[in-house]
Amino acid sequence: MSARTTHAGATLALLLALPGAALGQTFGAAAPAGGVHVSERPGATLVAVTVVIPAGSVDDPQDLPGTARLTAETIAQSVRWRLDPDASQLDLRVERGWTAFTLLAAPDVWARAWGVVEDALFRLPIGDAPMVAARDRLLSGFAFELGAPSREFELELYRTLTTAADPWSRDPRGTPAALREIEQPMLATFRARHYAVARATVAAVGPITEREGRDALAPLGTAPPMSGSGLRSPAWERGARLPMQRPVTNAWIGAAFPAPADLSRTELEFVALELQDELNPSPPDPGMFSATVHIEDTPRGPVMVAQAAVMPEVAASWERRILRAIERLEEESEEAFFRMQRRRFRSAILLREGVPENAALRMALDLMREGRVRPLQDEVWEIGPDELSDAVDALEEPRILLMGPEILRP
């Protein structure tokens, strides 16, 4: 059985398993939500609540990178010590422009568990003990990364998306030296400055009602949506090819395609999925270790980033492969083939949003970026062959970063 057939079968099974309300909440039109959204899924067994703080490593003090990460990890550690691990858990993501805390809890305890999370986020003082535990865990993550070429490539790639001097390009994890210098008062100052109840956005997904969810989550998200930068032009308009020759055994390629800030997020995600499929054939290419495509929200607008780790002898052909894949996507598809593409995209969304914590994170981020939860069903069906081709055509010239033992022309 092919991978695509297996994928389609899994998607159909999930479609049949999800109750009608869940499908409606996943794809249906979004009501005006302010900074709070509740997605009712009566058949779910857990409640997922994601709160997004519109601050991340870009807000770190210049001389103390890692402050945002350590602040969030300290808060998460204090919450975990207070929660019943058999009934609830807390996950954390600290990115360059935002921080997300996701609570996953049994329906009968979720409101109480959320109260613990909310208190730790906005009210309770930051303690020394959870800070020490969080810092020790973060420092242990650096233990085996000294001189790792993949880490060097990733750091340089994010500098390529903006500039080396831009705080956004720094590693959200900070540095071991800075983490050792950060003290509790610094974390308290960072939280007081960036963790505002009214500015946070939150989404809850699970077997709860709209009223139950909003009563528990109030008063989060009462401030008006954050306005965008006003930029409409892409992050850059002229591409570049940036080689990094290193004595390493693998090769890494990063191709970053800037998009206009007003391009539909759903259309850009469609393009990213198509490129991801182009770069991951079945059976897999023997010279490729991994190939991924994701969207980064840089200070000057969204950028679609394709990354590949390959054998050095095929690096040049893989660079060509990425660029040719974009050229093919730029050509308008036949109607029948496009319908298959769109069904595959819709299935990928369904599989992603069938996991409550994934759906809650997407919705909370939608609220932060746009002040609304995207009505995915409407937006997916509004995309036609012309719209997909136009979205690819709207991408500007890429910046391509290459690292390997020998950099050849493509």
PyMOL commands that set and color helices and strands:
alter all, ss='L'
color gray80, all
select helices_A, chain A and resi 3-17+20-27+57-59+67-82+110-122+128-140+149-161+167-169+176-181+184-194+210-217+265-279+312-330+335-353+356-370+376-382+385-393
alter helices_A, ss='H'
color red, helices_A
select strands_A, chain A and resi 36-40+47-53+88-94+99-105+201-206+240-245+251-258+288-298+301-310+399-404
alter strands_A, ss='S'
color yellow, strands_A
deselect
rebuild
show_as cartoon
